[in-house]
Amino acid sequence: MKPEELNDLRDKTLEELGEELVRLRKEQFHLRMQRASELLPQTHLLTRTRRDIAQVKTLMQEKSRA
């Protein structure tokens, strides 16, 4: 994620972050299905999506502690 996108995520509430997490999980699922059917030429998108999920989860955990 770009720094600007990460700053935008920091401004969101826990509910909005949860919605973002669901969106990223769906995207990850679709990418995995494309890879399994050998229709995914850009395999780096899987790694990027996995990292984005981790960043959102980290932000959610930080907000829940505060």
Secondary structure, DSSP 8 states (H G I E B T S, - for coil): --HHHHHHHHTS-HHHHHHHHHHHHHHHHHHHHHHHTT--S-THHHHHHHHHHHHHHHHHHHHHH-
